Amino acid sequence: MGICRADGTALTLIGEDDWYPYSAVKNGSLRGFAVDVITAAYAAVEVPVKFKSAPYARCLKLVQIGQEAGCFDSLKDEKLSKDFLFHHEPIFRAEIGIFAISEVAEANLKPVNLKGKRVGVTHGYTYTDEIDQDASIRREVAPSDLLNLRKLLLKRADYALVYTRVVDSLVARYPQEFKGKIHQVGLVTQDNLYVSFSKTHPDAARFAALLDQGLLKIRRNGQYAKIEQQWRTPPP
């Protein structure tokens, strides 16, 4: 990769407003593991970055129409790759789990086991090409992961697809509601997540290249590992 230098232009990115511990509004500002990684990566290449927040579906829409430069955090799948520009180095790697109510004794489920089932998903999210292109799955769409899990408890879905660390955060936040009542029964994928950059925003391609350079720097100098360690036990 050639060197792409910053010119002092400030960057604003949109992060999801309710996806802790990766990105969520806490005490009026966007916080999370992804926020800290992106901030450090851009600082390493001398790019000042600011953040806005929005629900994920709106975040993607604003970037798709070129009103904003980038939205995070996204899977680099076939559906999104048609409309967005992706950098190469991932922000982080995460796991999408298959969750069920506690009395369900199944285990080791895979996407193929979801055919014909009522499956809770969150509006605007993608869940790998295998899931997204399977028309046999009966999708129960919720506005957020929290409501997705609540619909699962109400038995309005057989399973719910949620990132495992997000579930951990929600169980810690709402223990009376979820602790001991839901559990992971399978795995959709372990995959990398990225910033979805606009294909029409004039600065997006340059900022995508700079993000790659910054991520490589902080991985090599150990800063990424320090941020990762700080977020192993997310603050409440």
C-alpha positions, -999 to 999 in steps of 0.1 A, spaced: 0 0 0 13 34 -9 16 62 17 -15 83 19 -8 114 40 -32 134 61 -37 170 52 -52 182 84 -88 177 73 -110 166 101 -131 135 98 -165 127 112 -177 91 114 -211 78 126 -211 50 152 -241 30 163 -258 45 193 -268 13 211 -242 -15 205 -222 -16 237 -194 -25 243 -184 -17 207 -202 16 202 -229 33 222 -239 66 236 -229 68 272 -233 101 293 -239 121 261 -209 109 240 -201 79 219 -180 53 237 -168 18 231 -141 -5 220 -145 4 183 -145 41 191 -112 38 210 -96 17 182 -107 41 154 -96 71 174 -61 56 181 -57 45 145 -64 79 131 -43 96 157 -14 75 146 -17 91 111 -24 126 124 -61 127 115 -85 143 140 -117 123 141 -151 132 156 -181 110 161 -218 112 156 -243 85 166 -274 70 150 -293 38 148 -274 14 125 -299 15 96 -298 53 95 -261 53 99 -257 32 68 -283 53 49 -265 86 56 -232 71 43 -248 55 13 -262 88 0 -228 105 7 -240 128 35 -215 112 58 -181 96 52 -184 64 71 -205 42 95 -193 15 119 -194 -14 127 -201 -35 95 -195 -70 82 -178 -69 48 -204 -91 31 -218 -92 -4 -248 -71 5 -229 -42 19 -200 -44 -5 -223 -34 -34 -231 0 -18 -200 8 4 -163 11 2 -143 -10 27 -108 -6 41 -86 -37 44 -75 -40 80 -104 -49 104 -113 -29 134 -119 -60 154 -132 -96 152 -164 -107 168 -188 -136 171 -225 -138 162 -242 -163 184 -275 -182 180 -295 -177 213 -325 -195 227 -345 -195 259 -330 -215 287 -353 -245 284 -341 -252 249 -316 -280 251 -301 -278 216 -264 -271 211 -239 -265 184 -264 -251 160 -252 -236 127 -269 -214 101 -283 -245 82 -303 -254 113 -322 -221 111 -341 -230 79 -378 -227 84 -374 -213 119 -385 -180 133 -353 -161 139 -350 -128 156 -328 -102 139 -321 -65 143 -333 -40 118 -306 -30 93 -280 -56 104 -264 -82 81 -256 -116 94 -234 -132 67 -244 -140 31 -255 -175 42 -281 -161 65 -291 -130 45 -297 -150 13 -317 -178 29 -353 -171 21 -365 -200 42 -357 -183 74 -387 -166 89 -373 -133 102 -386 -116 133 -372 -80 129 -367 -59 160 -355 -23 163 -326 -32 186 -307 -62 200 -324 -55 234 -359 -58 218 -347 -88 198 -339 -107 230 -371 -95 246 -391 -110 217 -371 -142 222 -382 -143 259 -418 -138 247 -414 -168 224 -421 -147 193 -390 -162 179 -374 -196 181 -339 -182 181 -322 -147 182 -290 -138 164 -269 -114 185 -232 -107 189 -220 -126 220 -203 -96 237 -234 -75 232 -255 -102 249 -230 -102 278 -234 -65 281 -272 -66 280 -274 -95 305 -252 -74 329 -274 -44 324 -307 -62 328 -299 -92 350 -334 -97 363 -348 -98 328 -322 -121 311 -298 -138 335 -304 -175 335 -333 -171 310 -314 -172 277 -283 -190 265 -261 -195 234 -270 -227 214 -250 -221 183 -227 -200 162 -233 -181 130 -198 -168 124 -167 -153 138 -158 -125 115 -141 -91 111 -159 -58 113 -151 -26 95 -161 10 88 -185 12 58 -172 42 38 -193 61 12 -187 54 -25 -198 90 -32 -183 111 -4 -153 130 -18 -129 122 11 -140 86 19 -115 67 -1 -86 87 13 -98 83 49 -103 46 43 -66 43 32 -55 63 62 -75 41 86 -57 10 72 -23 27 78 -33 37 113 -46 3 122 -14 -13 111 7 11 131 -12 6 164 -11 -32 159 26 -31 154 34 -8 183 12 -26 208 -14 2 213 -42 -20 198 -34 -48 224 -36 -22 252 -70 -10 241 -82 -46 237 -70 -54 273 -88 -23 286 -121 -35 271 -119 -71 282 -140 -60 311 -162 -32 298 -171 -4 322 -209 -4 330 
